[in-house]
Amino acid sequence: MALGVTAGCNEERATPIAPTATAANRRVLVVTHTTGFRHSSISLAESVIEQLGRSSGAYSVVFCRTAADVARLLTPAGLGDIDAVVFANTTGNLGIPDLQGFLDWVAAGHGFAGMHSAADTYRDAPTYLALLGNELVTHGDQAEVNARVENATHPAVAHFGGGYRVLDEIYRFAQSNRASVNLLLSVDRAPLDGLPDAGQPGDLPLAWFKTHGAGRVFYTALGHREEVWQDTRFQQHVLGGIRWALER
Ligand SMILES: [Zn+2]
């Protein structure tokens, strides 16, 4: 029986306090283990993500940096009090004891945020690529692009206004995933980075969000260079994406 059904009482009731997790005790597991290329921006990425959580009050972080950390933390027990996992420039096969179990954990209603080479992670695992929403093919030299904002109201990109001009390593993906995800940033012309399509018109996805079962997935292909992680506009992009992934 519902509480609060009291005969003869017509007083306004105070809104009950929901017994759910508040922003202050949201916990984010930040994974930076690599088995392939290791970006020199990783330590900066760790400190930026931690500081963004602290200054916004949105979350606190737990770091997962080594193979031993992965074996201990990316497990049902390790994820027990975690609300979202961030892959911050991870690469290769991370050695998650049960990859499908981790993907199922996201699908059960948790958050996942991938930064840059999160797309250079588990490239041989179709189930992980399905979580991520696209497949990395290659990249050229670092180059400047004018990223288009595809969603004017999303907290990850609303602050960019008309666009985001950024110098970074620009990934090429297997496809324009415009039809299967919710694009946040894209480029309509390939950058001058030495690849065969350089300078040609195209539809290159750069950041998006999607669901995975009941889980929430955010991905940005930006974040190769230290200078990008130091850019407060990029930091706002990362914070907006992680906060969105943490929503219930
Ligand atoms: Zn890179």
Boltz pocket constraint, residues with backbone or C-beta under 6 A from the ligand:
constraints:
  - pocket:
      binder: B
      contacts: [[A, 39], [A, 116], [A, 117], [A, 169], [A, 223], [A, 224]]
      max_distance: 6.0
